[in-house]
Structure formats: C-alpha cells, structure tokens
Amino acid sequence: MNTKVISAKKDDGLWRVETKDQTTGKREVFLSKVLINAGGPWVSDIIHNVLRVNAPEKVRLVRGSHIVVPKIWDHGKCYFFQGNDGRVIFAIPYETDFTLIGTTDFDHIELDEKPQCSELEKNYLINFANQYFYTELKAEDIVWTYSGVRPLQDTSEGNATAVTRDYSIKVNWEYEVPLINIFGGKITTYRKLSDAWR
Ligand SMILES: Cc1cc2nc3c(=O)[nH]c(=O)nc-3n(C[C@H](O)[C@H](O)[C@H](O)COP(=O)(O)OP(=O)(O)OC[C@H]3O[C@@H](n4cnc5c(N)ncnc54)[C@H](O)[C@@H]3O)c2cc1C
C-alpha cells in the first residue's frame, strides 16, 4: 500500500481521514461524508486499530496456496478435480514449461505474517494431484509456490473450507456519519457488491 489511512475520526458531520504516504512520509487530511472500509484482510484491523470503533463482525483469514511443477502435459487445457474431502483443485498450464496446481484452505492466524505455502499444503496438493495424473509428483518437483489470504466473513464455521465465500456489507450509522465495512467477497462479484450499495 502506498498511501495508508492512519486515522479517521468524525468531525462536524464528516469523516476526517488522515493519510500517510509510505514512501515520502507526507501526511494529508481528507474530509468525507461516508467512509468505506474495503481493507480486505485488514478490514478488522482498520476497524479496531485505525478507526478505533466497535463492530461485532469479524474477518476470517483463510490462506490459499499454489505449487508450480515442471509441466505434466503438453496441451493447453486445464483440469479441475474433486478430492475425497469434497474440495476442488485445478491444474493449469503455467508459462511455457510448468503446471500450476492450487489451491488450499488453511486458517492464516497472523495478519502480519507473510502467507507462505506450508509443507502440509505442499503435500496436500501433491497427494491430491497424484490421485489423477499418471505422472507421479514428489515434493522435490516443486519449483515455486505462492500464497494469498482470503478475507472471509467469520461465520464461526469449524472448517476453513466451509466458510462462506459470499460478501456482507455492514453499514454502521452509530457514528452520525456512515461507516461501511465490507467483509468477504471475490473479484468476480465486485460489480454486484458495488451495485448493492447504489
Ligand atoms: C488463494 C486465493 C484464491 C482466490 N480465488 C479467487 C477466484 O478464483 N475468484 C475470485 O473472484 N476471487 C478469488 N479470490 C479472492 C480475491 O482475491 C479477494 O477476495 C479480493 O482480492 C479481495 O479484494 P479486496 O479489494 O476486498 O481486498 P484486497 O485486494 O486485499 O485490497 C485491500 C487493500 O486495502 C489496503 N489497505 C489495508 N490497510 C490499509 C490502510 N490502513 N490504509 C489504506 N489502505 C489499506 C491494502 O493495501 C490492500 O490494497 C482468491 C483469493 C485467494 C487468496
């Protein structure tokens, strides 16, 4: 993030939002009639540590990891597989010489911790793919991994896979000027999400 919101307070019927440029350190103040918190994985952190307000909703951080292995097939098509656990994974051609396999659903506890593919996740993806491909993959075949964190609505589900991928928009009028917190959501549903608030 280049420009960080470092504080936001209600001020005479408006939100007074203070930002800091992370490169130059320059601070600026913006006044706004509405504040929308679309902080993704940081949505709860912003509520509690930047806005310093209360909100009952929580975010559940669920890590998704991918592995890259030398290419398993020669054509340009993709595969989707369902495993014994009911989850679906994909295997797709990656660059010219590789296959990308993903993804996982693992709770990511520490927001500040860089998401990385754990050994458990590597083995999970390798074993999953090995149920389907003739080429037997081993952990040593993995040339690269990458991971991301899904900012899901915390619905107190036990299993990370079962947590809803839907979004919720919570409008908080408590502070005279509206505060809108967005929980969950996907890139594919962002237009629908925006429409909901028109
Ligand atoms: C492994 C994985 C697979 C996924 N697969 C799919 C898929 O197949 N299809 C799909 O549609 N979606 C998918 N998603 C979900 C999608 O990537 C996310 O839901 C989406 O990126 C969320 O967008 P966002 O804008 O809410 O959050 P983000 O993209 O995370 O943006 C939040 C922004 O807030 C900024 N921010 C945080 N704190 C502050 C602050 N104090 N001041 C200013 N800015 C701040 C951050 O820097 C960041 O830029 C996947 C996610 C993962 C992790």
PDBQT file of the ligand as one rigid body, heavy atoms in Angstrom, charges set to zero:
ROOT
HETATM    1  C1  LIG A 201      -5.803 -18.153  -2.969  1.00  0.00    +0.000 C 
HETATM    2  C2  LIG A 201      -6.907 -17.239  -3.374  1.00  0.00    +0.000 A 
HETATM    3  C3  LIG A 201      -7.718 -17.594  -4.420  1.00  0.00    +0.000 A 
HETATM    4  C4  LIG A 201      -8.753 -16.760  -4.826  1.00  0.00    +0.000 A 
HETATM    5  N1  LIG A 201      -9.501 -17.126  -5.898  1.00  0.00    +0.000 NA
HETATM    6  C5  LIG A 201     -10.435 -16.284  -6.354  1.00  0.00    +0.000 A 
HETATM    7  C6  LIG A 201     -11.182 -16.601  -7.517  1.00  0.00    +0.000 A 
HETATM    8  O1  LIG A 201     -10.983 -17.644  -8.141  1.00  0.00    +0.000 OA
HETATM    9  N2  LIG A 201     -12.108 -15.721  -7.928  1.00  0.00    +0.000 N 
HETATM   10  C7  LIG A 201     -12.351 -14.558  -7.270  1.00  0.00    +0.000 A 
HETATM   11  O2  LIG A 201     -13.191 -13.810  -7.709  1.00  0.00    +0.000 OA
HETATM   12  N3  LIG A 201     -11.688 -14.246  -6.160  1.00  0.00    +0.000 NA
HETATM   13  C8  LIG A 201     -10.733 -15.074  -5.685  1.00  0.00    +0.000 A 
HETATM   14  N4  LIG A 201     -10.027 -14.758  -4.566  1.00  0.00    +0.000 N 
HETATM   15  C9  LIG A 201     -10.485 -13.632  -3.737  1.00  0.00    +0.000 C 
HETATM   16  C10 LIG A 201      -9.967 -12.300  -4.152  1.00  0.00    +0.000 C 
HETATM   17  O3  LIG A 201      -8.590 -12.320  -4.461  1.00  0.00    +0.000 OA
HETATM   18  C11 LIG A 201     -10.204 -11.355  -2.979  1.00  0.00    +0.000 C 
HETATM   19  O4  LIG A 201     -11.485 -11.542  -2.479  1.00  0.00    +0.000 OA
HETATM   20  C12 LIG A 201     -10.084  -9.940  -3.418  1.00  0.00    +0.000 C 
HETATM   21  O5  LIG A 201      -8.743  -9.666  -3.798  1.00  0.00    +0.000 OA
HETATM   22  C13 LIG A 201     -10.461  -9.033  -2.282  1.00  0.00    +0.000 C 
HETATM   23  O6  LIG A 201     -10.355  -7.741  -2.772  1.00  0.00    +0.000 OA
HETATM   24  P1  LIG A 201     -10.389  -6.544  -1.766  1.00  0.00    +0.000 P 
HETATM   25  O7  LIG A 201     -10.271  -5.299  -2.596  1.00  0.00    +0.000 OA
HETATM   26  O8  LIG A 201     -11.555  -6.692  -0.842  1.00  0.00    +0.000 OA
HETATM   27  O9  LIG A 201      -9.103  -6.750  -0.855  1.00  0.00    +0.000 OA
HETATM   28  P2  LIG A 201      -7.578  -6.547  -1.256  1.00  0.00    +0.000 P 
HETATM   29  O10 LIG A 201      -7.358  -6.819  -2.704  1.00  0.00    +0.000 OA
HETATM   30  O11 LIG A 201      -6.766  -7.322  -0.263  1.00  0.00    +0.000 OA
HETATM   31  O12 LIG A 201      -7.379  -4.980  -1.015  1.00  0.00    +0.000 OA
HETATM   32  C14 LIG A 201      -7.342  -4.421   0.284  1.00  0.00    +0.000 C 
HETATM   33  C15 LIG A 201      -6.459  -3.208   0.186  1.00  0.00    +0.000 C 
HETATM   34  O13 LIG A 201      -6.550  -2.444   1.393  1.00  0.00    +0.000 OA
HETATM   35  C16 LIG A 201      -5.277  -1.866   1.588  1.00  0.00    +0.000 C 
HETATM   36  N5  LIG A 201      -5.159  -1.417   2.980  1.00  0.00    +0.000 N 
HETATM   37  C17 LIG A 201      -5.077  -2.156   4.122  1.00  0.00    +0.000 A 
HETATM   38  N6  LIG A 201      -4.956  -1.343   5.192  1.00  0.00    +0.000 NA
HETATM   39  C18 LIG A 201      -4.988  -0.062   4.719  1.00  0.00    +0.000 A 
HETATM   40  C19 LIG A 201      -4.909   1.222   5.343  1.00  0.00    +0.000 A 
HETATM   41  N7  LIG A 201      -4.797   1.388   6.672  1.00  0.00    +0.000 N 
HETATM   42  N8  LIG A 201      -4.944   2.333   4.547  1.00  0.00    +0.000 NA
HETATM   43  C20 LIG A 201      -5.086   2.209   3.186  1.00  0.00    +0.000 A 
HETATM   44  N9  LIG A 201      -5.167   1.012   2.540  1.00  0.00    +0.000 NA
HETATM   45  C21 LIG A 201      -5.118  -0.111   3.313  1.00  0.00    +0.000 A 
HETATM   46  C22 LIG A 201      -4.301  -2.980   1.239  1.00  0.00    +0.000 C 
HETATM   47  O14 LIG A 201      -3.017  -2.478   0.973  1.00  0.00    +0.000 OA
HETATM   48  C23 LIG A 201      -4.972  -3.544   0.002  1.00  0.00    +0.000 C 
HETATM   49  O15 LIG A 201      -4.504  -2.923  -1.170  1.00  0.00    +0.000 OA
HETATM   50  C24 LIG A 201      -8.989 -15.557  -4.143  1.00  0.00    +0.000 A 
HETATM   51  C25 LIG A 201      -8.165 -15.189  -3.069  1.00  0.00    +0.000 A 
HETATM   52  C26 LIG A 201      -7.139 -16.032  -2.694  1.00  0.00    +0.000 A 
HETATM   53  C27 LIG A 201      -6.269 -15.630  -1.538  1.00  0.00    +0.000 C 
ENDROOT
TORSDOF 0
